[in-house]
Amino acid sequence: RRLARDEGWDPERLRLWHMPAGIDLRTVAGRGEFGAVLNAHRPDLVCMGPLYKSFASKPRENYEDGANEVTHELDSFRTRYNFGLVLEHHAPKGSGGAKRTLEAFGSSVWLRWPELGLGLERQKDKSLKVTRWRQDRMETFWPHTLERCDVGKWPFEGRWPTEAWSHGAPWLGPQDSEAPPELAPPPGEEWI
């Protein structure tokens, strides 16, 4: 919250629930604790990760069983509290000198379940290329790259190709000289 205030964010619109040891959404206690936070704050968006810290495997259980149960619980929470969900999940390490793939690691449930799957690939210029490891199930306008910000309130800025504007991609603000005039902020206002 201090960071939010220091950066000019509205602390009433940003909540951080930090659980370094993780939470087990497969237990009554874990679901109860998570549900209480959701009920208290009624978020529009929940960002959670890393995914492997959201549940514990049971003895002699395969990874599919745990993943299926957690997706069921997360879908139940999404339905009950009506929020969007962004999950951080790790990609497998490359082996034998092969390039690392950026799809979700572990259970194939993580490949099938999400509406879209995005990966971040570091580029030589230190930007992050936004890649897709599965076909989107809905129309989305994610940036093609993320670049570190030296100035401003956000650690990264998204960059879209110019042709994205013809498809209604959102404009980031005045730093984007490529924005069409009809999306420009009114005189005297600044969009971030």
Secondary structure, DSSP 8 states (H G I E B T S, - for coil): -HHHHHTT--GGG------TT---TTSHHHHHHHHHHHHHH--SEEEE--GGGG----TT--HHHHHHHHHHHHHHHHHHHT-EEEE--------TT-----S--S-THHHHSSS-EEEEEE-TTS-EEEEEEE--SS-----SEEEE-SSSSSSEEEE--GGGGGGT-----TT-TTS-GGGS--TT----
